[in-house]
Amino acid sequence: MPELPEVETTRLGLLPAVRGKAIAGVTVRSRKLRWPVPENLPRILRGQTIRDIARRGKYLLWQCDRGFLLVHLGMSGSLCVESESRQPGKHDHVLVALSSGATIRYNDPRRFGAILWIPGMSRAHPLLDSLGPEPLGEEFSAEHLYRESRGRTLAVKPFIMDAKVVVGVGNIYASEALFHAGIHPATAAGRISRARYARLAEAIRRTLASAIAAGGSSLRNYVHADGAPGYFQLATHCYDREGEPCRVCNAPIRTLRQGQRSTFFCPRCQK
């Protein structure tokens, strides 16, 4: 599933192609995504100019003249910029033609993504209203994690993956950040001290920044806006390395199951 680094990489890849460009037309080949694509979306978007693309958590917000196009990549979605026309593929569900001649294709084999319209200049939307702070923003801090964790018996890994606590810390990045912070993923969130949360907050920032610099992680269907894969998964310290030696202490990396997901950790480095 594309997480914050993949969505941010997509945003950065789209911006040069779409900023300041008018929308010449929209083709909706299938409305059956996680929530139905608005039936009148082609009429709404035609002629509007894309002013900017922002990101909130894993959602992209295309700022247009009269509102925002909200895009979520779901589990298998991708947005690609193409300068040459071609026949749509089986899973190309929405095509946005620009005045420049380029086309933005939304491809989603599993159809768990979303393309919705927010009218007006307010970004308020039920999908965005309960989201926690951005991990790379000023509102995210060790104090925030410490305060939100008090009295919580939930393990720290699912705690930092909760979008109401902090957005965008997916399975790969939670495992990696906990490794760099030296915290065992099964430790109760409420038992972690301020000092350890300081290390964890910094590890989350560094891990996500490194993933963005590497273009995200290409697992399953994720690709950049230009169709290229991401490479962060090639440099992980613990994720998907069960049985391999820890890059720090050489102990074998282990796994455990948390919330139907595999968690990778070093039993020696993480306490």
N, C-alpha and C positions, 0 to 999 in steps of 0.2 A: 504494500500500500504506500503510495507517495506520502511522505511526511514533510515537515517544514522545510528541510533543505532542498528536497526535490521540487516543492512548490515555489520556493524562492528562486531556485535555479531556472524554473520555467518562466517565472515573472521577468527575471533579468534577460532571458533569451527572447521573450516576446517584445519587450519595450522598444528596442530600436526599430522593429518592423511595424508597430502599431501606433506609437505615440504621434498624435497630430494627424493621423490618417482618418479619412471619412469611410464610413461603412457603405459600400456600394450595394450590398445585398446579403441576405442570410438564407441559407437552405437548411431546413430541419428535416432530416431523412427519417428520424425516429424520435418521437416525444417521450418514449418509455424509458426514462432514466429513473433514478431513485425517487425523484418527484417529477411529474410531467413537465416537460419544457413548455412554457407559456405558448398557447396556440397563436397569439398575435405577435410573437417575438420578432418575426421578420419585418412586420409593419412598424413596430416600435423602433427598431434599430436602424432601419434604412435611412441614410442621410445624416445620421448623427456622427460626430467626430469623437474618436477615442482620445481623451485628454491625458490619461495616465492609467497605470495599473498598480494598485496597492495590494497588500496581503494582510489578512487577519487570520492568524493561526494557519490552517490549511486551506483557507478560502482565498480566492483571487477576486478582487473587486475592480472591474473595468470601469473607470470613470468616464461617462459619456456626457453629452450636453444636457440630458434631461433625467439622469439617474445613473444607477450602477448595474452592470451585468455581474451577477454573483456566480462564480464558477468553482465547483469542487470536483477534484479528480477521482474521488472515490477510491476503489481498490485497484483499478486497472486503467484509469483514464490518462490521457496525455493530450497536450496541445502542441501542434507542430506548424511551423511557418513554411509555406511552399510558394516559390516564385513562379513555378510552371504548373499549368493546369494538368490534371490527370483524372481518370475516372475514380469516383469514390470507392473506397474499399468497403467490405462487409460491415465493419465496425465504425466507420466514419459517420457519426450520427448528426453532427452539426457542422456546417461549413460557413465561415464568415469571409466574404469577399471584400477586399479593401480597394480604395481608390487608386492605390499604387499598383494594382494588378496582382498583389500577393493574396494568398488564401490561408486562413487559420482553420485547421481541421481539428475537431474534437473527436478523438478515437477512444472507445471504451468498450472492450469486449464483454465485461461483466455487467455493465450498465448500472453500477452503484454510485456513479457521480451525479452531478446536478448542474443545471444551467437555469438560473432564475433571474428575474428582473426586480430591482428595487427602485421605484419611482422617486423622484425628488433628490435633493442634495444631502439628505440624512442617510447615514449608513446603518441605521437601526434596522435590525431584522432578528426574528426569533432564533435563527441559527447562530447568530453572533453575540446575542445579548448576555449569555452566561459564561462566555469565555474568560479564562484567566489572563494574566499579563503575558506579554511577549517575552520569551527568554533572552532575547538580545536587546530588549528595551530597558529603560531606566526604572520601570516599576518592578522589575524582577530583581529579587535580592535574597540573600541568606535569611534575613529577618522575615521576609514574606514566607519562605518555606518553613521556617521555625514556627511562626505564628499559626499557619494553616495546619501544621502537623500536630499541634498540642492535643493530647487525648486520643489520638488516632492509633488504633491497633493494626491498621492496614499496613502491609509490607511496603517498604520505601519505593520499590520499583513501580508497582501499580499506582502508588501515590503520585509520583512525578509524571506518570503517563496520563493522569486525569486532567483533561483540558480545562476543567474548572479551577484547577490549582495553577497550572502553567500550560500554555499551548505548545504543541509541536514536538514534544519529546516522545517520539515513537519507540517501538521495541528495540530497534538497533541502537538508537542513540541513548536510550535509558541504560542499556547494558554497558555501553562504552563509557558513559559518564560516571556510572557507579564504580566501574573498574578504576578509572583515573582518580576518583575521590577516595578509593580504598574502603568502600562501604559494601558490606554483604547485601545482596538484593532482597533477602528475606527479613532483614532487620525491620522491626516495627517503626513506622515513621515517627511516632510520638516519643521514641526512646533516643532519637538522634539529637546531639547537642548543637548549639549555635555554631560552634567552631567547625564541626563536621559538615553542617549545612553550608557554611562559607566555602569549604572545599568543593562541595557538591555543586553549588550554584556556579562557581567558576568553571568546574569541569563540564557542566551542561553548556555554558557559553562557548568554551573552547571546542567542544566536540561538534556542536552545530556549526560553528564558524568554519572548522576544518572540513566538514561535510559539504558546506556550500562551496568552499574553494575547490573541492574535488568534483563538484558537479552532482552531488547527491549519490545515492546508491541504486544501482540497477539490479533490482530483484524482480523477477517476472516481467512486467510490461513497461516499466518506467524508462523513458528516454527524454533528452533535452528537447527544447523547442526546435532545434535543428535536426533532431532525430538521432543524435549521438548518445551513447550510454554514459552513466555516471560511474565513478571509480572508487568511491569511499570504501565500499565493501572489501576492496583489495588491501586496505591498510588497517583493518580493525584489530584491536588487541585481544578481544575475547569473543565477539559475536561470530557465530557459525564456525567456531574453532574447537569444538568438543574433542577432547583427547589430545589435542596438539599442545606443545609446551608453551607456557606463558612467556611472553616476550620480555618479561622483567625477571621472573624467578625460576623459570623452566618447569614449574609444577604443571601437571596436565589440567587443561581447562575443563570445567565440569558444566553440567546443565541441570536445571530443575524446571518444573512446569509452574507457571503463575498465570492464572486467568486464561487458560487455553493457549498460552504462548510459551515458547522456549526461552529461558533465561540463561545466559552464559556468564560464567564468573570464574575467577581464580580463587581456590580455597585458601591459598597462602597470603595473597596480597589484599584480599577483601575480608574484613572482619566486622 
